[in-house]
Amino acid sequence: APQMQRLLSCRIDQAVFPLDIMQALVTRAGNLQIYTKTNRNRLLCIACAAIRKYYIDHKKEELELVLEPERKDRSYQWGRLLAVMEKIERDTYDPDEKREPNAIRMQSVFVKRPGYAFMVIMEQLKNAYYPRLHVGLRTKYERLISEIMEQLHLSLEDPEDYGKPLTESYLPGYYLQKSALYTKKENEETEEHTDEV
């Protein structure tokens, strides 16, 4: 396929990463609810790798492979918020729950109107899901959301930019924040189990 040849050219001939391929992957990853969990993770991983390579080639900017909580990038910080809101709702689900969290169902709106979508999702979380969380966990999430909001406001060059559509860098922010949340939970569960032994 022509796309494959272009990607090989990037690898072998050290050509710059094509903008249209990066944008196509970002568009696909902008509707996660249509994919299975395995395909979703694979797509996110590939899209983030493409964004990273594109940034290196075109912007001479390095996107780290680990979460950068203080990264001065409005879209990246919004992506982090999306991951936290998704995790809050998932934490209240039974193990066999098939529903998608509101954060994922509203992802395409979130990308176009982050300020509006954030208010809608947070209202749903506070009314329906916060009451089901353990007090300590709720406090932890509220603190994390406050920290991200602070970083988001520090990233704004102009206050008018707050609710503008997001750039592709929201995806690495989302993906890395989500990975960090799940890694932390697994570590906490391992420590609890070790304490019991």
DRENKOL-17577 format. One record per residue (C-alpha): residue in three letters; x, y, z. Coordinates in steps of 0.2 Angstrom, whole numbers, m for minus. Example, Ala and Ser with C-alpha at 12.3 -4.5 7.8 and 13.67 -1.06 7.14 Angstrom:
@residu = ALA; px = 62; py = m22; pz = 39 .
@residu = SER; px = 68; py = m5; pz = 36 .
END
This chain:
@residu = ALA; px = 0; py = 0; pz = 0 .
@residu = PRO; px = 6; py = 18; pz = m4 .
@residu = GLN; px = 4; py = 23; pz = 15 .
@residu = MET; px = 15; py = 8; pz = 20 .
@residu = GLN; px = 29; py = 14; pz = 7 .
@residu = ARG; px = 28; py = 31; pz = 14 .
@residu = LEU; px = 30; py = 25; pz = 32 .
@residu = LEU; px = 45; py = 14; pz = 27 .
@residu = SER; px = 53; py = 29; pz = 18 .
@residu = CYS; px = 52; py = 38; pz = 35 .
@residu = ARG; px = 61; py = 23; pz = 43 .
@residu = ILE; px = 74; py = 19; pz = 30 .
@residu = ASP; px = 77; py = 36; pz = 21 .
@residu = GLN; px = 75; py = 46; pz = 37 .
@residu = ALA; px = 60; py = 56; pz = 29 .
@residu = VAL; px = 49; py = 67; pz = 40 .
@residu = PHE; px = 33; py = 59; pz = 46 .
@residu = PRO; px = 18; py = 63; pz = 35 .
@residu = LEU; px = 5; py = 75; pz = 42 .
@residu = ASP; px = m10; py = 67; pz = 34 .
@residu = ILE; px = m5; py = 50; pz = 42 .
@residu = MET; px = m3; py = 57; pz = 59 .
@residu = GLN; px = m20; py = 67; pz = 57 .
@residu = ALA; px = m29; py = 51; pz = 51 .
@residu = LEU; px = m23; py = 41; pz = 66 .
@residu = VAL; px = m29; py = 56; pz = 78 .
@residu = THR; px = m46; py = 56; pz = 69 .
@residu = ARG; px = m48; py = 37; pz = 72 .
@residu = ALA; px = m42; py = 38; pz = 90 .
@residu = GLY; px = m55; py = 52; pz = 92 .
@residu = ASN; px = m69; py = 40; pz = 93 .
@residu = LEU; px = m63; py = 26; pz = 105 .
@residu = GLN; px = m80; py = 20; pz = 110 .
@residu = ILE; px = m82; py = 10; pz = 93 .
@residu = TYR; px = m66; py = 0; pz = 97 .
@residu = THR; px = m64; py = m16; pz = 108 .
@residu = LYS; px = m52; py = m13; pz = 123 .
@residu = THR; px = m38; py = m22; pz = 115 .
@residu = ASN; px = m40; py = m12; pz = 98 .
@residu = ARG; px = m42; py = 4; pz = 108 .
@residu = ASN; px = m26; py = 2; pz = 117 .
@residu = ARG; px = m17; py = m3; pz = 101 .
@residu = LEU; px = m24; py = 12; pz = 92 .
@residu = LEU; px = m19; py = 24; pz = 106 .
@residu = CYS; px = m2; py = 18; pz = 106 .
@residu = ILE; px = 1; py = 19; pz = 87 .
@residu = ALA; px = m7; py = 37; pz = 87 .
@residu = CYS; px = 4; py = 43; pz = 101 .
@residu = ALA; px = 19; py = 36; pz = 93 .
@residu = ALA; px = 15; py = 45; pz = 77 .
@residu = ILE; px = 11; py = 61; pz = 86 .
@residu = ARG; px = 28; py = 59; pz = 95 .
@residu = LYS; px = 38; py = 56; pz = 78 .
@residu = TYR; px = 28; py = 70; pz = 70 .
@residu = TYR; px = 33; py = 83; pz = 84 .
@residu = ILE; px = 51; py = 77; pz = 83 .
@residu = ASP; px = 52; py = 79; pz = 64 .
@residu = HIS; px = 42; py = 95; pz = 62 .
@residu = LYS; px = 42; py = 105; pz = 78 .
@residu = LYS; px = 59; py = 99; pz = 84 .
@residu = GLU; px = 50; py = 95; pz = 101 .
@residu = GLU; px = 51; py = 79; pz = 111 .
@residu = LEU; px = 35; py = 72; pz = 118 .
@residu = GLU; px = 41; py = 61; pz = 133 .
@residu = LEU; px = 35; py = 43; pz = 134 .
@residu = VAL; px = 30; py = 45; pz = 153 .
@residu = LEU; px = 18; py = 57; pz = 160 .
@residu = GLU; px = 23; py = 75; pz = 161 .
@residu = PRO; px = 12; py = 83; pz = 174 .
@residu = GLU; px = 19; py = 101; pz = 172 .
@residu = ARG; px = 19; py = 101; pz = 153 .
@residu = LYS; px = 14; py = 118; pz = 147 .
@residu = ASP; px = 2; py = 112; pz = 134 .
@residu = ARG; px = m16; py = 116; pz = 135 .
@residu = SER; px = m22; py = 101; pz = 125 .
@residu = TYR; px = m11; py = 89; pz = 134 .
@residu = GLN; px = m18; py = 95; pz = 151 .
@residu = TRP; px = m36; py = 93; pz = 144 .
@residu = GLY; px = m32; py = 75; pz = 139 .
@residu = ARG; px = m26; py = 71; pz = 156 .
@residu = LEU; px = m43; py = 78; pz = 163 .
@residu = LEU; px = m52; py = 66; pz = 151 .
@residu = ALA; px = m43; py = 51; pz = 157 .
@residu = VAL; px = m46; py = 56; pz = 176 .
@residu = MET; px = m65; py = 58; pz = 172 .
@residu = GLU; px = m66; py = 41; pz = 163 .
@residu = LYS; px = m57; py = 33; pz = 178 .
@residu = ILE; px = m68; py = 40; pz = 191 .
@residu = GLU; px = m84; py = 33; pz = 183 .
@residu = ARG; px = m75; py = 16; pz = 179 .
@residu = ASP; px = m71; py = 15; pz = 198 .
@residu = THR; px = m89; py = 14; pz = 202 .
@residu = TYR; px = m93; py = 0; pz = 189 .
@residu = ASP; px = m96; py = m18; pz = 193 .
@residu = PRO; px = m83; py = m30; pz = 185 .
@residu = ASP; px = m95; py = m35; pz = 171 .
@residu = GLU; px = m101; py = m18; pz = 167 .
@residu = LYS; px = m101; py = m15; pz = 148 .
@residu = ARG; px = m107; py = 3; pz = 147 .
@residu = GLU; px = m94; py = 16; pz = 141 .
@residu = PRO; px = m91; py = 31; pz = 154 .
@residu = ASN; px = m98; py = 48; pz = 149 .
@residu = ALA; px = m80; py = 54; pz = 146 .
@residu = ILE; px = m78; py = 42; pz = 132 .
@residu = ARG; px = m95; py = 44; pz = 125 .
@residu = MET; px = m93; py = 63; pz = 124 .
@residu = GLN; px = m75; py = 62; pz = 118 .
@residu = SER; px = m78; py = 70; pz = 101 .
@residu = VAL; px = m88; py = 84; pz = 109 .
@residu = PHE; px = m74; py = 86; pz = 122 .
@residu = VAL; px = m61; py = 88; pz = 108 .
@residu = LYS; px = m71; py = 102; pz = 99 .
@residu = ARG; px = m78; py = 111; pz = 115 .
@residu = PRO; px = m67; py = 105; pz = 130 .
@residu = GLY; px = m74; py = 118; pz = 142 .
@residu = TYR; px = m92; py = 114; pz = 139 .
@residu = ALA; px = m89; py = 95; pz = 139 .
@residu = PHE; px = m79; py = 96; pz = 155 .
@residu = MET; px = m94; py = 105; pz = 164 .
@residu = VAL; px = m107; py = 92; pz = 158 .
@residu = ILE; px = m96; py = 77; pz = 162 .
@residu = MET; px = m91; py = 84; pz = 179 .
@residu = GLU; px = m109; py = 87; pz = 184 .
@residu = GLN; px = m114; py = 69; pz = 179 .
@residu = LEU; px = m99; py = 63; pz = 190 .
@residu = LYS; px = m104; py = 73; pz = 205 .
@residu = ASN; px = m122; py = 69; pz = 204 .
@residu = ALA; px = m121; py = 50; pz = 200 .
@residu = TYR; px = m104; py = 43; pz = 203 .
@residu = TYR; px = m95; py = 53; pz = 217 .
@residu = PRO; px = m107; py = 47; pz = 230 .
@residu = ARG; px = m102; py = 29; pz = 226 .
@residu = LEU; px = m84; py = 32; pz = 229 .
@residu = HIS; px = m75; py = 30; pz = 245 .
@residu = VAL; px = m71; py = 47; pz = 253 .
@residu = GLY; px = m52; py = 45; pz = 252 .
@residu = LEU; px = m53; py = 41; pz = 233 .
@residu = ARG; px = m65; py = 55; pz = 230 .
@residu = THR; px = m53; py = 67; pz = 239 .
@residu = LYS; px = m38; py = 60; pz = 229 .
@residu = TYR; px = m47; py = 63; pz = 212 .
@residu = GLU; px = m53; py = 80; pz = 217 .
@residu = ARG; px = m35; py = 85; pz = 221 .
@residu = LEU; px = m29; py = 78; pz = 205 .
@residu = ILE; px = m42; py = 87; pz = 195 .
@residu = SER; px = m37; py = 104; pz = 204 .
@residu = GLU; px = m19; py = 101; pz = 200 .
@residu = ILE; px = m22; py = 98; pz = 182 .
@residu = MET; px = m34; py = 113; pz = 181 .
@residu = GLU; px = m20; py = 123; pz = 188 .
@residu = GLN; px = m7; py = 117; pz = 175 .
@residu = LEU; px = m20; py = 120; pz = 162 .
@residu = HIS; px = m22; py = 138; pz = 167 .
@residu = LEU; px = m3; py = 140; pz = 168 .
@residu = SER; px = m2; py = 133; pz = 150 .
@residu = LEU; px = m14; py = 147; pz = 143 .
@residu = GLU; px = m5; py = 161; pz = 133 .
@residu = ASP; px = m22; py = 169; pz = 132 .
@residu = PRO; px = m37; py = 166; pz = 143 .
@residu = GLU; px = m48; py = 166; pz = 128 .
@residu = ASP; px = m39; py = 149; pz = 122 .
@residu = TYR; px = m47; py = 140; pz = 137 .
@residu = GLY; px = m61; py = 132; pz = 128 .
@residu = LYS; px = m54; py = 131; pz = 110 .
@residu = PRO; px = m54; py = 115; pz = 101 .
@residu = LEU; px = m40; py = 103; pz = 106 .
@residu = THR; px = m24; py = 99; pz = 96 .
@residu = GLU; px = m18; py = 81; pz = 94 .
@residu = SER; px = m7; py = 82; pz = 109 .
@residu = TYR; px = m23; py = 79; pz = 120 .
@residu = LEU; px = m21; py = 61; pz = 115 .
@residu = PRO; px = m3; py = 58; pz = 123 .
@residu = GLY; px = m10; py = 68; pz = 139 .
@residu = TYR; px = m25; py = 56; pz = 139 .
@residu = TYR; px = m15; py = 40; pz = 136 .
@residu = LEU; px = m1; py = 43; pz = 148 .
@residu = GLN; px = m12; py = 49; pz = 162 .
@residu = LYS; px = m23; py = 34; pz = 160 .
@residu = SER; px = m8; py = 23; pz = 160 .
@residu = ALA; px = m2; py = 31; pz = 176 .
@residu = LEU; px = m19; py = 29; pz = 185 .
@residu = TYR; px = m19; py = 11; pz = 181 .
@residu = THR; px = m1; py = 8; pz = 186 .
@residu = LYS; px = m3; py = 17; pz = 202 .
@residu = LYS; px = m19; py = 6; pz = 206 .
@residu = GLU; px = m10; py = m10; pz = 202 .
@residu = ASN; px = 5; py = m5; pz = 213 .
@residu = GLU; px = m7; py = 0; pz = 228 .
@residu = GLU; px = m16; py = m17; pz = 226 .
@residu = THR; px = 1; py = m26; pz = 226 .
@residu = GLU; px = 7; py = m17; pz = 242 .
@residu = GLU; px = m10; py = m21; pz = 251 .
@residu = HIS; px = m8; py = m39; pz = 246 .
@residu = THR; px = 10; py = m39; pz = 252 .
@residu = ASP; px = 5; py = m32; pz = 269 .
@residu = GLU; px = m8; py = m46; pz = 271 .
@residu = VAL; px = 5; py = m60; pz = 269 .
END
